[in-house]
Amino acid sequence: MANSTEEERIREVVVVGAANVARLAMTITTQFLFHQIPKEPCVNYVSDRNTYMDSVLKRDRKCKSNLRMRADAFRSLCSLIRGKKLLEDTRNCEVEEMVMRFLHLIGHNVRHRAIESRYYRSLETISRQFNETLDAILKLYPCLVADHGEPTHNGGTPSQIFNGIRYEKYFKNCLGALDGTHIVATVPGDEVERFRSGRKSFTSQNVLAACSFDLKFTYVLVGWEGTTHDQRVLDDARTRPNPFRIPQGIYL
């Protein structure tokens, strides 16, 4: 009789314990189903990146705002770089994306991290391809900046002047225009004062540029601090190993 009572007590304890375990399991399951942390939607990085690039190039206004040039100019630049094999498509990245990232960075003066999430690229990739694109752009110098050389037409007078009755007598033998301009520069803190001109409220380079009457650059010299006088920049240009030359009898 005693053994029977003991067995019933043990059975009751087991049943109550099992019921509590089942109740706890149901509670946990309910909490998980109704209060689970929502997962972020899966992002197709390639599709999202291509959609963004297409949206930039679709409208000139947005393209100029983001890349500082029109869409047709951007495509021409990419075509020129690809045609001269200065940059080539990789398995995962085309020339257009490399150039767009490059223009985005220099056009807005932002750090690489600022576009990391926009293009879904690692900082290492962004940094490496930025330098590769910069090298490619620098190699375009001979293509985009023409040496005026010795004039061979109209006695040294460009056709824009020679054929214009109003200007010929004033600008005969004039090749174009020469001027200095201040371009914003980002420099280390200990060099700020050297690059901050008294006439400007920002740090800058004093850039010397010459262009012809057909709006083509014939000479560009960069690097001088914003505090440098224009005459010193010109003197440096004329005394360099590859000097800025003005042909005899011609002026700018």
PyRosetta script that sets phi, psi and omega in degrees:
from pyrosetta import init, pose_from_sequence

init()
pose = pose_from_sequence("MANSTEEERIREVVVVGAANVARLAMTITTQFLFHQIPKEPCVNYVSDRNTYMDSVLKRDRKCKSNLRMRADAFRSLCSLIRGKKLLEDTRNCEVEEMVMRFLHLIGHNVRHRAIESRYYRSLETISRQFNETLDAILKLYPCLVADHGEPTHNGGTPSQIFNGIRYEKYFKNCLGALDGTHIVATVPGDEVERFRSGRKSFTSQNVLAACSFDLKFTYVLVGWEGTTHDQRVLDDARTRPNPFRIPQGIYL")
pose.set_psi(1, -42.8)
pose.set_omega(1, 179.1)
pose.set_phi(2, -64.4)
pose.set_psi(2, -40.7)
pose.set_omega(2, 180.0)
pose.set_phi(3, -63.2)
pose.set_psi(3, -38.8)
pose.set_omega(3, -179.5)
pose.set_phi(4, -64.5)
pose.set_psi(4, -41.1)
pose.set_omega(4, 179.2)
pose.set_phi(5, -65.1)
pose.set_psi(5, -40.9)
pose.set_omega(5, 179.7)
pose.set_phi(6, -64.1)
pose.set_psi(6, -41.2)
pose.set_omega(6, 179.5)
pose.set_phi(7, -64.3)
pose.set_psi(7, -39.3)
pose.set_omega(7, 179.1)
pose.set_phi(8, -64.8)
pose.set_psi(8, -38.8)
pose.set_omega(8, 179.4)
pose.set_phi(9, -64.2)
pose.set_psi(9, -42.8)
pose.set_omega(9, 179.7)
pose.set_phi(10, -64.6)
pose.set_psi(10, -42.5)
pose.set_omega(10, 179.7)
pose.set_phi(11, -61.9)
pose.set_psi(11, -39.6)
pose.set_omega(11, -179.8)
pose.set_phi(12, -65.0)
pose.set_psi(12, -41.9)
pose.set_omega(12, 179.1)
pose.set_phi(13, -63.0)
pose.set_psi(13, -42.2)
pose.set_omega(13, -179.7)
pose.set_phi(14, -63.9)
pose.set_psi(14, -43.7)
pose.set_omega(14, -179.1)
pose.set_phi(15, -63.6)
pose.set_psi(15, -44.5)
pose.set_omega(15, 179.5)
pose.set_phi(16, -63.1)
pose.set_psi(16, -42.4)
pose.set_omega(16, 179.0)
pose.set_phi(17, -62.5)
pose.set_psi(17, -43.3)
pose.set_omega(17, 179.5)
pose.set_phi(18, -64.1)
pose.set_psi(18, -38.4)
pose.set_omega(18, 179.4)
pose.set_phi(19, -65.0)
pose.set_psi(19, -40.8)
pose.set_omega(19, 178.5)
pose.set_phi(20, -65.1)
pose.set_psi(20, -40.9)
pose.set_omega(20, 178.1)
pose.set_phi(21, -62.7)
pose.set_psi(21, -43.3)
pose.set_omega(21, 179.4)
pose.set_phi(22, -63.4)
pose.set_psi(22, -41.5)
pose.set_omega(22, 179.3)
pose.set_phi(23, -63.7)
pose.set_psi(23, -41.8)
pose.set_omega(23, 179.1)
pose.set_phi(24, -64.4)
pose.set_psi(24, -40.9)
pose.set_omega(24, 179.0)
pose.set_phi(25, -63.1)
pose.set_psi(25, -41.4)
pose.set_omega(25, 178.8)
pose.set_phi(26, -64.6)
pose.set_psi(26, -39.6)
pose.set_omega(26, 179.6)
pose.set_phi(27, -63.4)
pose.set_psi(27, -45.8)
pose.set_omega(27, -180.0)
pose.set_phi(28, -63.1)
pose.set_psi(28, -42.4)
pose.set_omega(28, 180.0)
pose.set_phi(29, -62.8)
pose.set_psi(29, -42.6)
pose.set_omega(29, 180.0)
pose.set_phi(30, -63.7)
pose.set_psi(30, -44.9)
pose.set_omega(30, 178.5)
pose.set_phi(31, -60.6)
pose.set_psi(31, -40.0)
pose.set_omega(31, -178.9)
pose.set_phi(32, -66.1)
pose.set_psi(32, -42.1)
pose.set_omega(32, -176.3)
pose.set_phi(33, -70.2)
pose.set_psi(33, -36.4)
pose.set_omega(33, -173.3)
pose.set_phi(34, -101.7)
pose.set_psi(34, -11.7)
pose.set_omega(34, -177.6)
pose.set_phi(35, -131.3)
pose.set_psi(35, 21.6)
pose.set_omega(35, 179.9)
pose.set_phi(36, -70.7)
pose.set_psi(36, 151.5)
pose.set_omega(36, -179.9)
pose.set_phi(37, -70.9)
pose.set_psi(37, 124.7)
pose.set_omega(37, -179.2)
pose.set_phi(38, -65.8)
pose.set_psi(38, 138.3)
pose.set_omega(38, 178.9)
pose.set_phi(39, -84.0)
pose.set_psi(39, 145.0)
pose.set_omega(39, 176.4)
pose.set_phi(40, -69.3)
pose.set_psi(40, 141.3)
pose.set_omega(40, -179.8)
pose.set_phi(41, -63.8)
pose.set_psi(41, 147.3)
pose.set_omega(41, 179.5)
pose.set_phi(42, -69.3)
pose.set_psi(42, 132.4)
pose.set_omega(42, -178.4)
pose.set_phi(43, -106.9)
pose.set_psi(43, 129.8)
pose.set_omega(43, 173.6)
pose.set_phi(44, -86.6)
pose.set_psi(44, 97.5)
pose.set_omega(44, -172.7)
pose.set_phi(45, -59.1)
pose.set_psi(45, -43.2)
pose.set_omega(45, -177.4)
pose.set_phi(46, -63.9)
pose.set_psi(46, -47.0)
pose.set_omega(46, -179.4)
pose.set_phi(47, -64.0)
pose.set_psi(47, -43.2)
pose.set_omega(47, -179.0)
pose.set_phi(48, -64.9)
pose.set_psi(48, -40.7)
pose.set_omega(48, 178.9)
pose.set_phi(49, -64.9)
pose.set_psi(49, -45.0)
pose.set_omega(49, -179.7)
pose.set_phi(50, -65.2)
pose.set_psi(50, -37.1)
pose.set_omega(50, 178.0)
pose.set_phi(51, -63.3)
pose.set_psi(51, -41.9)
pose.set_omega(51, 179.0)
pose.set_phi(52, -64.5)
pose.set_psi(52, -46.1)
pose.set_omega(52, -179.2)
pose.set_phi(53, -62.3)
pose.set_psi(53, -40.7)
pose.set_omega(53, 178.0)
pose.set_phi(54, -63.1)
pose.set_psi(54, -38.7)
pose.set_omega(54, -179.1)
pose.set_phi(55, -67.1)
pose.set_psi(55, -33.2)
pose.set_omega(55, 178.3)
pose.set_phi(56, -68.6)
pose.set_psi(56, -41.7)
pose.set_omega(56, -175.1)
pose.set_phi(57, -84.5)
pose.set_psi(57, -8.6)
pose.set_omega(57, -175.7)
pose.set_phi(58, -73.3)
pose.set_psi(58, -33.4)
pose.set_omega(58, -177.5)
pose.set_phi(59, -127.0)
pose.set_psi(59, 130.8)
pose.set_omega(59, -177.7)
pose.set_phi(60, -59.7)
pose.set_psi(60, -36.7)
pose.set_omega(60, -178.0)
pose.set_phi(61, -62.6)
pose.set_psi(61, -45.1)
pose.set_omega(61, 179.2)
pose.set_phi(62, -70.0)
pose.set_psi(62, -36.0)
pose.set_omega(62, -180.0)
pose.set_phi(63, -64.3)
pose.set_psi(63, -45.0)
pose.set_omega(63, 179.6)
pose.set_phi(64, -66.5)
pose.set_psi(64, -33.9)
pose.set_omega(64, 178.8)
pose.set_phi(65, -68.0)
pose.set_psi(65, -37.9)
pose.set_omega(65, -176.9)
pose.set_phi(66, -89.9)
pose.set_psi(66, -41.1)
pose.set_omega(66, -172.5)
pose.set_phi(67, -111.2)
pose.set_psi(67, -6.2)
pose.set_omega(67, -179.8)
pose.set_phi(68, 66.6)
pose.set_psi(68, 25.8)
pose.set_omega(68, 174.6)
pose.set_phi(69, -158.9)
pose.set_psi(69, 162.1)
pose.set_omega(69, 178.5)
pose.set_phi(70, -73.0)
pose.set_psi(70, 162.6)
pose.set_omega(70, -178.3)
pose.set_phi(71, -63.3)
pose.set_psi(71, -40.2)
pose.set_omega(71, -179.5)
pose.set_phi(72, -67.0)
pose.set_psi(72, -34.9)
pose.set_omega(72, 176.5)
pose.set_phi(73, -67.0)
pose.set_psi(73, -39.0)
pose.set_omega(73, 178.0)
pose.set_phi(74, -62.4)
pose.set_psi(74, -45.6)
pose.set_omega(74, -179.6)
pose.set_phi(75, -65.2)
pose.set_psi(75, -37.9)
pose.set_omega(75, 178.4)
pose.set_phi(76, -64.9)
pose.set_psi(76, -40.7)
pose.set_omega(76, 178.4)
pose.set_phi(77, -62.7)
pose.set_psi(77, -45.8)
pose.set_omega(77, 178.9)
pose.set_phi(78, -63.4)
pose.set_psi(78, -40.6)
pose.set_omega(78, 179.3)
pose.set_phi(79, -63.8)
pose.set_psi(79, -40.0)
pose.set_omega(79, 179.1)
pose.set_phi(80, -65.8)
pose.set_psi(80, -44.2)
pose.set_omega(80, 179.9)
pose.set_phi(81, -64.1)
pose.set_psi(81, -43.7)
pose.set_omega(81, 179.8)
pose.set_phi(82, -68.6)
pose.set_psi(82, -41.2)
pose.set_omega(82, -178.5)
pose.set_phi(83, -62.4)
pose.set_psi(83, -33.9)
pose.set_omega(83, 179.6)
pose.set_phi(84, -91.0)
pose.set_psi(84, 4.8)
pose.set_omega(84, 177.5)
pose.set_phi(85, 57.7)
pose.set_psi(85, 34.3)
pose.set_omega(85, 176.2)
pose.set_phi(86, -79.9)
pose.set_psi(86, -28.1)
pose.set_omega(86, 171.3)
pose.set_phi(87, -138.6)
pose.set_psi(87, 148.6)
pose.set_omega(87, 178.2)
pose.set_phi(88, -131.9)
pose.set_psi(88, 150.7)
pose.set_omega(88, 175.7)
pose.set_phi(89, -60.6)
pose.set_psi(89, 141.0)
pose.set_omega(89, 172.0)
pose.set_phi(90, -102.6)
pose.set_psi(90, -178.9)
pose.set_omega(90, -179.1)
pose.set_phi(91, -62.8)
pose.set_psi(91, -32.7)
pose.set_omega(91, -174.6)
pose.set_phi(92, -115.7)
pose.set_psi(92, -1.0)
pose.set_omega(92, -174.7)
pose.set_phi(93, -149.0)
pose.set_psi(93, 131.0)
pose.set_omega(93, 179.2)
pose.set_phi(94, -94.9)
pose.set_psi(94, 162.4)
pose.set_omega(94, -179.1)
pose.set_phi(95, -56.2)
pose.set_psi(95, -40.9)
pose.set_omega(95, -177.7)
pose.set_phi(96, -57.4)
pose.set_psi(96, -40.6)
pose.set_omega(96, 179.9)
pose.set_phi(97, -68.4)
pose.set_psi(97, -41.6)
pose.set_omega(97, 179.2)
pose.set_phi(98, -59.8)
pose.set_psi(98, -45.7)
pose.set_omega(98, -178.5)
pose.set_phi(99, -68.2)
pose.set_psi(99, -39.6)
pose.set_omega(99, -179.9)
pose.set_phi(100, -63.5)
pose.set_psi(100, -43.3)
pose.set_omega(100, 178.0)
pose.set_phi(101, -62.9)
pose.set_psi(101, -42.0)
pose.set_omega(101, 179.5)
pose.set_phi(102, -60.0)
pose.set_psi(102, -48.5)
pose.set_omega(102, -179.2)
pose.set_phi(103, -66.1)
pose.set_psi(103, -35.6)
pose.set_omega(103, 177.8)
pose.set_phi(104, -62.1)
pose.set_psi(104, -44.4)
pose.set_omega(104, -177.5)
pose.set_phi(105, -67.1)
pose.set_psi(105, -49.3)
pose.set_omega(105, -176.2)
pose.set_phi(106, -77.2)
pose.set_psi(106, -26.3)
pose.set_omega(106, -179.0)
pose.set_phi(107, -73.7)
pose.set_psi(107, -25.7)
pose.set_omega(107, -177.5)
pose.set_phi(108, -117.3)
pose.set_psi(108, -0.2)
pose.set_omega(108, 177.7)
pose.set_phi(109, 53.7)
pose.set_psi(109, 51.0)
pose.set_omega(109, -179.3)
pose.set_phi(110, -114.5)
pose.set_psi(110, 164.1)
pose.set_omega(110, 178.7)
pose.set_phi(111, -80.9)
pose.set_psi(111, 162.6)
pose.set_omega(111, -179.1)
pose.set_phi(112, -58.7)
pose.set_psi(112, -35.3)
pose.set_omega(112, -177.9)
pose.set_phi(113, -63.1)
pose.set_psi(113, -24.3)
pose.set_omega(113, -177.3)
pose.set_phi(114, -66.7)
pose.set_psi(114, -24.1)
pose.set_omega(114, -179.1)
pose.set_phi(115, -112.8)
pose.set_psi(115, 5.3)
pose.set_omega(115, -178.6)
pose.set_phi(116, -57.5)
pose.set_psi(116, -47.4)
pose.set_omega(116, -177.4)
pose.set_phi(117, -80.5)
pose.set_psi(117, -18.6)
pose.set_omega(117, -179.6)
pose.set_phi(118, -74.2)
pose.set_psi(118, -37.8)
pose.set_omega(118, -177.0)
pose.set_phi(119, -107.6)
pose.set_psi(119, -1.0)
pose.set_omega(119, 178.6)
pose.set_phi(120, 54.4)
pose.set_psi(120, 49.6)
pose.set_omega(120, 177.0)
pose.set_phi(121, -126.3)
pose.set_psi(121, 151.1)
pose.set_omega(121, 178.2)
pose.set_phi(122, -72.5)
pose.set_psi(122, 158.2)
pose.set_omega(122, 178.4)
pose.set_phi(123, -61.9)
pose.set_psi(123, -34.6)
pose.set_omega(123, 178.6)
pose.set_phi(124, -63.4)
pose.set_psi(124, -44.6)
pose.set_omega(124, 179.4)
pose.set_phi(125, -64.8)
pose.set_psi(125, -44.5)
pose.set_omega(125, -179.7)
pose.set_phi(126, -61.1)
pose.set_psi(126, -45.6)
pose.set_omega(126, -179.0)
pose.set_phi(127, -65.2)
pose.set_psi(127, -46.2)
pose.set_omega(127, -177.6)
pose.set_phi(128, -64.0)
pose.set_psi(128, -46.3)
pose.set_omega(128, -177.5)
pose.set_phi(129, -74.5)
pose.set_psi(129, -23.3)
pose.set_omega(129, 172.8)
pose.set_phi(130, -63.1)
pose.set_psi(130, -46.8)
pose.set_omega(130, 179.9)
pose.set_phi(131, -65.4)
pose.set_psi(131, -38.2)
pose.set_omega(131, 178.2)
pose.set_phi(132, -64.8)
pose.set_psi(132, -41.0)
pose.set_omega(132, 179.5)
pose.set_phi(133, -69.1)
pose.set_psi(133, -38.5)
pose.set_omega(133, 177.0)
pose.set_phi(134, -60.0)
pose.set_psi(134, -44.9)
pose.set_omega(134, 177.5)
pose.set_phi(135, -59.8)
pose.set_psi(135, -41.0)
pose.set_omega(135, -179.9)
pose.set_phi(136, -64.6)
pose.set_psi(136, -42.6)
pose.set_omega(136, 179.7)
pose.set_phi(137, -63.0)
pose.set_psi(137, -42.5)
pose.set_omega(137, -179.6)
pose.set_phi(138, -63.9)
pose.set_psi(138, -32.7)
pose.set_omega(138, 180.0)
pose.set_phi(139, -73.2)
pose.set_psi(139, -10.2)
pose.set_omega(139, 176.8)
pose.set_phi(140, -82.1)
pose.set_psi(140, -6.1)
pose.set_omega(140, -176.9)
pose.set_phi(141, -50.4)
pose.set_psi(141, -49.2)
pose.set_omega(141, -179.0)
pose.set_phi(142, -63.4)
pose.set_psi(142, -23.9)
pose.set_omega(142, -178.6)
pose.set_phi(143, -82.6)
pose.set_psi(143, -32.0)
pose.set_omega(143, -172.7)
pose.set_phi(144, -101.8)
pose.set_psi(144, -22.7)
pose.set_omega(144, 178.6)
pose.set_phi(145, -113.9)
pose.set_psi(145, 113.3)
pose.set_omega(145, -174.5)
pose.set_phi(146, -95.9)
pose.set_psi(146, 139.4)
pose.set_omega(146, 174.6)
pose.set_phi(147, -76.3)
pose.set_psi(147, 123.0)
pose.set_omega(147, -177.4)
pose.set_phi(148, -67.5)
pose.set_psi(148, -29.5)
pose.set_omega(148, 176.6)
pose.set_phi(149, 56.8)
pose.set_psi(149, -158.9)
pose.set_omega(149, 178.1)
pose.set_phi(150, -86.6)
pose.set_psi(150, 129.5)
pose.set_omega(150, -180.0)
pose.set_phi(151, -64.7)
pose.set_psi(151, 141.9)
pose.set_omega(151, -176.6)
pose.set_phi(152, -126.5)
pose.set_psi(152, 9.4)
pose.set_omega(152, -177.5)
pose.set_phi(153, -135.9)
pose.set_psi(153, 148.0)
pose.set_omega(153, 175.0)
pose.set_phi(154, 53.6)
pose.set_psi(154, 33.6)
pose.set_omega(154, 179.6)
pose.set_phi(155, 65.0)
pose.set_psi(155, 23.1)
pose.set_omega(155, 179.4)
pose.set_phi(156, 99.8)
pose.set_psi(156, -2.6)
pose.set_omega(156, -179.9)
pose.set_phi(157, -98.6)
pose.set_psi(157, 123.2)
pose.set_omega(157, 179.2)
pose.set_phi(158, -57.1)
pose.set_psi(158, 151.1)
pose.set_omega(158, -177.3)
pose.set_phi(159, -61.5)
pose.set_psi(159, -30.9)
pose.set_omega(159, 179.5)
pose.set_phi(160, -61.0)
pose.set_psi(160, -30.1)
pose.set_omega(160, 178.4)
pose.set_phi(161, -93.0)
pose.set_psi(161, -43.8)
pose.set_omega(161, -176.0)
pose.set_phi(162, -60.0)
pose.set_psi(162, -37.6)
pose.set_omega(162, -177.3)
pose.set_phi(163, -89.9)
pose.set_psi(163, 1.1)
pose.set_omega(163, 179.7)
pose.set_phi(164, -108.4)
pose.set_psi(164, 108.4)
pose.set_omega(164, -175.5)
pose.set_phi(165, -58.3)
pose.set_psi(165, -35.6)
pose.set_omega(165, -176.4)
pose.set_phi(166, -67.5)
pose.set_psi(166, -30.7)
pose.set_omega(166, -170.7)
pose.set_phi(167, -106.2)
pose.set_psi(167, -20.7)
pose.set_omega(167, -169.9)
pose.set_phi(168, -58.3)
pose.set_psi(168, -42.6)
pose.set_omega(168, -176.3)
pose.set_phi(169, -72.9)
pose.set_psi(169, -19.8)
pose.set_omega(169, 179.2)
pose.set_phi(170, -93.6)
pose.set_psi(170, -31.6)
pose.set_omega(170, -172.8)
pose.set_phi(171, -119.2)
pose.set_psi(171, 23.1)
pose.set_omega(171, 177.3)
pose.set_phi(172, -60.1)
pose.set_psi(172, 135.8)
pose.set_omega(172, -179.2)
pose.set_phi(173, 68.2)
pose.set_psi(173, 16.0)
pose.set_omega(173, 176.0)
pose.set_phi(174, -94.0)
pose.set_psi(174, 125.3)
pose.set_omega(174, -177.0)
pose.set_phi(175, -83.6)
pose.set_psi(175, -28.6)
pose.set_omega(175, -176.0)
pose.set_phi(176, 168.4)
pose.set_psi(176, -146.7)
pose.set_omega(176, -176.7)
pose.set_phi(177, -125.0)
pose.set_psi(177, 146.2)
pose.set_omega(177, 178.8)
pose.set_phi(178, -130.5)
pose.set_psi(178, 131.0)
pose.set_omega(178, -178.8)
pose.set_phi(179, -159.9)
pose.set_psi(179, 161.4)
pose.set_omega(179, 174.7)
pose.set_phi(180, -107.3)
pose.set_psi(180, 148.4)
pose.set_omega(180, 179.1)
pose.set_phi(181, -143.1)
pose.set_psi(181, 152.1)
pose.set_omega(181, -179.2)
pose.set_phi(182, -97.2)
pose.set_psi(182, 124.1)
pose.set_omega(182, 178.8)
pose.set_phi(183, -112.3)
pose.set_psi(183, 132.1)
pose.set_omega(183, -179.0)
pose.set_phi(184, -54.6)
pose.set_psi(184, 134.6)
pose.set_omega(184, -179.9)
pose.set_phi(185, -130.9)
pose.set_psi(185, 139.5)
pose.set_omega(185, 174.3)
pose.set_phi(186, -103.2)
pose.set_psi(186, 117.3)
pose.set_omega(186, -173.5)
pose.set_phi(187, -129.4)
pose.set_psi(187, 161.6)
pose.set_omega(187, 176.3)
pose.set_phi(188, -59.3)
pose.set_psi(188, 154.5)
pose.set_omega(188, -175.5)
pose.set_phi(189, -56.5)
pose.set_psi(189, -35.8)
pose.set_omega(189, -177.5)
pose.set_phi(190, -77.2)
pose.set_psi(190, -3.2)
pose.set_omega(190, 179.6)
pose.set_phi(191, -114.7)
pose.set_psi(191, 4.8)
pose.set_omega(191, -175.1)
pose.set_phi(192, -58.0)
pose.set_psi(192, -46.3)
pose.set_omega(192, -175.1)
pose.set_phi(193, -62.9)
pose.set_psi(193, -32.9)
pose.set_omega(193, 179.4)
pose.set_phi(194, -67.2)
pose.set_psi(194, -28.4)
pose.set_omega(194, -176.0)
pose.set_phi(195, -100.4)
pose.set_psi(195, -0.4)
pose.set_omega(195, -178.8)
pose.set_phi(196, -101.0)
pose.set_psi(196, 104.5)
pose.set_omega(196, 179.9)
pose.set_phi(197, -73.4)
pose.set_psi(197, 147.7)
pose.set_omega(197, 178.8)
pose.set_phi(198, -63.9)
pose.set_psi(198, -22.6)
pose.set_omega(198, -179.0)
pose.set_phi(199, -86.9)
pose.set_psi(199, -12.3)
pose.set_omega(199, -176.1)
pose.set_phi(200, -120.6)
pose.set_psi(200, 151.0)
pose.set_omega(200, 179.2)
pose.set_phi(201, -94.7)
pose.set_psi(201, 7.1)
pose.set_omega(201, -177.4)
pose.set_phi(202, -132.9)
pose.set_psi(202, 161.4)
pose.set_omega(202, 175.4)
pose.set_phi(203, -75.1)
pose.set_psi(203, 138.9)
pose.set_omega(203, -173.8)
pose.set_phi(204, -151.4)
pose.set_psi(204, 164.9)
pose.set_omega(204, 167.0)
pose.set_phi(205, -100.6)
pose.set_psi(205, 145.2)
pose.set_omega(205, 173.3)
pose.set_phi(206, -94.7)
pose.set_psi(206, 103.5)
pose.set_omega(206, -173.1)
pose.set_phi(207, -101.0)
pose.set_psi(207, 128.7)
pose.set_omega(207, 177.0)
pose.set_phi(208, -97.4)
pose.set_psi(208, 130.9)
pose.set_omega(208, -179.3)
pose.set_phi(209, -140.6)
pose.set_psi(209, 141.5)
pose.set_omega(209, 175.1)
pose.set_phi(210, -123.5)
pose.set_psi(210, 141.4)
pose.set_omega(210, 178.1)
pose.set_phi(211, -140.7)
pose.set_psi(211, 154.9)
pose.set_omega(211, 179.8)
pose.set_phi(212, -88.3)
pose.set_psi(212, 177.1)
pose.set_omega(212, -177.6)
pose.set_phi(213, -73.7)
pose.set_psi(213, -13.3)
pose.set_omega(213, 174.3)
pose.set_phi(214, -94.6)
pose.set_psi(214, 19.3)
pose.set_omega(214, 172.1)
pose.set_phi(215, 66.5)
pose.set_psi(215, 31.8)
pose.set_omega(215, 175.1)
pose.set_phi(216, -106.2)
pose.set_psi(216, 133.4)
pose.set_omega(216, 177.2)
pose.set_phi(217, -69.1)
pose.set_psi(217, 132.5)
pose.set_omega(217, 177.6)
pose.set_phi(218, -110.6)
pose.set_psi(218, -14.2)
pose.set_omega(218, 177.0)
pose.set_phi(219, -162.8)
pose.set_psi(219, 139.8)
pose.set_omega(219, 175.7)
pose.set_phi(220, -142.4)
pose.set_psi(220, 130.3)
pose.set_omega(220, 176.1)
pose.set_phi(221, -127.5)
pose.set_psi(221, 120.7)
pose.set_omega(221, -178.8)
pose.set_phi(222, -118.3)
pose.set_psi(222, 167.2)
pose.set_omega(222, 172.4)
pose.set_phi(223, 114.5)
pose.set_psi(223, -22.7)
pose.set_omega(223, -178.1)
pose.set_phi(224, -73.5)
pose.set_psi(224, 141.8)
pose.set_omega(224, -179.9)
pose.set_phi(225, -62.2)
pose.set_psi(225, 153.7)
pose.set_omega(225, -179.1)
pose.set_phi(226, -62.9)
pose.set_psi(226, -21.1)
pose.set_omega(226, -180.0)
pose.set_phi(227, -81.4)
pose.set_psi(227, -7.3)
pose.set_omega(227, -176.0)
pose.set_phi(228, -74.0)
pose.set_psi(228, 137.0)
pose.set_omega(228, 179.0)
pose.set_phi(229, -70.8)
pose.set_psi(229, 145.7)
pose.set_omega(229, -178.2)
pose.set_phi(230, -56.7)
pose.set_psi(230, -38.2)
pose.set_omega(230, -177.9)
pose.set_phi(231, -64.7)
pose.set_psi(231, -37.2)
pose.set_omega(231, 178.7)
pose.set_phi(232, -66.4)
pose.set_psi(232, -39.1)
pose.set_omega(232, 177.8)
pose.set_phi(233, -63.1)
pose.set_psi(233, -43.2)
pose.set_omega(233, 179.2)
pose.set_phi(234, -64.9)
pose.set_psi(234, -42.1)
pose.set_omega(234, 178.5)
pose.set_phi(235, -60.9)
pose.set_psi(235, -39.8)
pose.set_omega(235, 178.5)
pose.set_phi(236, -64.3)
pose.set_psi(236, -41.4)
pose.set_omega(236, -179.6)
pose.set_phi(237, -61.8)
pose.set_psi(237, -35.3)
pose.set_omega(237, -175.4)
pose.set_phi(238, -84.6)
pose.set_psi(238, -11.3)
pose.set_omega(238, -178.1)
pose.set_phi(239, -114.7)
pose.set_psi(239, 8.1)
pose.set_omega(239, 178.0)
pose.set_phi(240, -73.4)
pose.set_psi(240, 162.3)
pose.set_omega(240, 178.1)
pose.set_phi(241, -55.0)
pose.set_psi(241, -36.9)
pose.set_omega(241, 174.7)
pose.set_phi(242, -112.7)
pose.set_psi(242, 79.7)
pose.set_omega(242, -165.8)
pose.set_phi(243, -74.9)
pose.set_psi(243, 159.5)
pose.set_omega(243, 171.6)
pose.set_phi(244, -77.2)
pose.set_psi(244, 120.3)
pose.set_omega(244, -174.2)
pose.set_phi(245, -114.3)
pose.set_psi(245, 138.1)
pose.set_omega(245, 171.8)
pose.set_phi(246, -115.0)
pose.set_psi(246, 116.7)
pose.set_omega(246, -176.7)
pose.set_phi(247, -56.8)
pose.set_psi(247, 150.9)
pose.set_omega(247, 179.6)
pose.set_phi(248, -57.3)
pose.set_psi(248, 132.7)
pose.set_omega(248, 178.2)
pose.set_phi(249, 81.1)
pose.set_psi(249, 4.1)
pose.set_omega(249, -178.5)
pose.set_phi(250, -117.2)
pose.set_psi(250, 152.3)
pose.set_omega(250, 177.3)
pose.set_phi(251, -141.4)
pose.set_psi(251, 166.6)
pose.set_omega(251, 178.0)
pose.set_phi(252, -118.6)
pose.dump_pdb("model.pdb")
